Every structure is written in C-alpha cells, then in structure tokens.
Amino acid sequence: MVYGSSWQSLPGRLAKWDRVVTLSNNRAVTIYLWHNTLIMATVPIIDLAYELPFLQSDTAVAALDAADPVLMFCLVWPLIGLAILTVGWIEDIGAGRGPRLWPDGGKRGGSPRRPLSACRRSAGSAMPMDFIAV
C-alpha cells in the first residue's frame, strides 16, 4: 500500500469499534472461509422454528417467511463467533504466531506470549528452509 495510516488505534468516535475491527482483521481468513457455510447453516436452524407448536398458524408461517433474512442475519453472527473460537487459532499457527482464541487487542491476564517463531528460534530448533521446493 502506498498510503496507509499510522494509527495505533481508531480515532475519536470510532475508538469504540477498535476491538471489533482488530478481531475482524486478526480473523479475516477464518471469517472469509466460513461465512458462506455458516449462512447456509442458519437455514436448518430456522426450519426448526416451523415445527414449534405455537407457530403453526398461517399468520405465523407468513411472519417466519417474511423474517427469514433477518433471522439469518441474527443467527450467523453467533455462528461466526463460534467458528472464530473453534478454528481461528489455526490462522495464528499458519501465520507463525502463537495461537489465540479471541485476538481483539484487549488486555490479557498473565505474561505476554512470544510469537511462535521466536519460541522456535530460542529453542534452537531452527531448520534450514532450502529443502522446501517452491
């Protein structure tokens, strides 16, 4: 990028969105790979609502049909959060970082972790990379 910001955090009114933006940036590949599958996973969940006894009238079915996109939108976000927790840490390992469950930039308890590559270098297990055919 020729032009980029040198911000360490979002300015002014946008500052309240800093952790959400940081989480989205840190889990962009996970979100990209899983979002379509998770949108499709909302369909069978919504279909279960049609079997509820108090939603058997024609009016209730019409309301469910009309609210289907809104329900899908509301259901997909918790599913994306679940995907971030279950498989997002693989993105960290692929990038050579230590695995993190919820990397939103918030303060963590305990001692700060070193990146995975730093742990490998300090352990003396550095291997030459010339054996890998590119």
C-alpha positions as CSV (number, residue, x, y, z in Angstrom):
1,M,0.0,0.0,0.0
2,V,1.3,3.4,-0.9
3,Y,-0.9,5.2,1.5
4,G,-1.6,3.9,4.9
5,S,-2.5,5.2,8.3
6,S,0.0,5.2,11.2
7,W,-2.8,4.9,13.7
8,Q,-2.3,2.6,16.7
9,S,-6.0,2.8,17.5
10,L,-9.0,4.2,15.8
11,P,-9.5,8.0,16.3
12,G,-12.3,9.8,18.1
13,R,-15.8,8.4,17.8
14,L,-14.5,5.3,16.0
15,A,-12.4,4.2,19.0
16,K,-15.3,2.2,20.5
17,W,-15.1,-0.1,17.5
18,D,-11.4,-0.7,17.8
19,R,-11.7,-4.2,19.4
20,V,-14.2,-5.4,16.8
21,V,-12.1,-4.1,14.0
22,T,-9.0,-5.7,15.5
23,L,-10.8,-9.0,15.9
24,S,-12.0,-8.9,12.3
25,N,-8.6,-8.1,11.0
26,N,-7.0,-10.9,13.0
27,R,-9.6,-13.4,11.9
28,A,-10.2,-12.2,8.3
29,V,-9.3,-15.6,6.7
30,T,-11.4,-17.6,9.2
31,I,-14.4,-15.3,8.6
32,Y,-13.9,-15.4,4.8
33,L,-13.6,-19.2,4.6
34,W,-16.5,-20.0,6.9
35,H,-19.1,-17.2,6.5
36,N,-20.9,-18.8,3.5
37,T,-21.1,-22.2,5.2
38,L,-22.4,-20.6,8.3
39,I,-25.1,-18.6,6.4
40,M,-26.2,-21.9,4.9
41,A,-26.2,-23.5,8.4
42,T,-28.8,-21.0,9.6
43,V,-31.4,-22.4,7.2
44,P,-31.9,-25.7,9.1
45,I,-31.9,-23.9,12.4
46,I,-34.7,-21.5,11.1
47,D,-36.6,-24.5,9.7
48,L,-36.8,-25.9,13.2
49,A,-38.9,-22.9,14.1
50,Y,-41.6,-24.0,11.7
51,E,-42.1,-27.1,13.9
52,L,-42.8,-25.2,17.1
53,P,-46.4,-25.8,18.2
54,F,-47.3,-22.1,18.7
55,L,-46.1,-21.2,15.1
56,Q,-48.4,-23.5,13.2
57,S,-51.0,-20.9,12.1
58,D,-50.8,-19.4,8.6
59,T,-50.1,-16.0,10.0
60,A,-47.1,-17.3,12.0
61,V,-45.7,-19.1,8.9
62,A,-46.1,-16.0,6.8
63,A,-44.3,-14.0,9.5
64,L,-41.5,-16.5,9.6
65,D,-41.2,-16.4,5.9
66,A,-41.0,-12.6,5.9
67,A,-38.5,-12.5,8.7
68,D,-36.2,-15.2,7.2
69,P,-33.4,-12.8,6.0
70,V,-33.4,-11.0,9.4
71,L,-33.3,-14.3,11.3
72,M,-30.4,-15.5,9.1
73,F,-28.5,-12.2,9.8
74,C,-29.1,-12.5,13.5
75,L,-28.1,-16.2,13.7
76,V,-25.0,-16.0,11.6
77,W,-23.1,-13.7,13.9
78,P,-23.0,-16.1,16.9
79,L,-22.1,-18.9,14.5
80,I,-19.2,-16.8,13.2
81,G,-18.1,-16.2,16.8
82,L,-18.2,-19.9,17.4
83,A,-16.1,-20.5,14.2
84,I,-13.5,-17.9,15.4
85,L,-13.3,-19.8,18.7
86,T,-13.0,-23.3,17.3
87,V,-10.8,-22.9,14.2
88,G,-9.5,-19.3,14.3
89,W,-6.4,-20.3,16.2
90,I,-5.2,-22.3,13.2
91,E,-4.9,-19.0,11.4
92,D,-2.3,-17.9,14.0
93,I,-0.3,-21.1,13.6
94,G,-0.3,-20.6,9.8
95,A,1.0,-17.1,10.3
96,G,3.7,-18.3,12.6
97,R,2.2,-16.7,15.7
98,G,1.2,-18.3,19.0
99,P,-2.4,-19.4,19.0
100,R,-5.0,-17.0,20.5
101,L,-8.7,-17.7,20.9
102,W,-10.1,-14.2,20.7
103,P,-7.5,-11.8,19.4
104,D,-9.3,-8.5,19.8
105,G,-6.5,-6.4,21.1
106,G,-7.8,-6.4,24.7
107,K,-5.6,-6.8,27.7
108,R,-4.9,-10.4,28.7
109,G,-4.1,-11.8,32.1
110,G,-0.8,-13.5,32.7
111,S,2.5,-12.9,31.0
112,P,2.6,-11.9,27.3
113,R,3.4,-14.7,24.9
114,R,6.2,-14.6,22.4
115,P,5.4,-15.3,18.8
116,L,5.7,-18.9,17.8
117,S,8.7,-18.2,15.5
118,A,10.5,-16.6,18.5
119,C,9.9,-19.7,20.6
120,R,11.3,-21.9,17.8
121,R,14.4,-19.7,17.4
122,S,15.1,-19.7,21.2
123,A,14.7,-23.4,21.4
124,G,17.5,-23.9,18.8
125,S,15.3,-25.9,16.5
126,A,15.7,-23.7,13.5
127,M,15.9,-25.8,10.4
128,P,17.2,-24.7,7.1
129,M,14.5,-23.8,4.6
130,D,16.3,-24.7,1.4
131,F,14.9,-28.2,1.4
132,I,11.5,-26.9,0.6
133,A,10.7,-26.9,-3.1
134,V,8.8,-23.8,-4.0
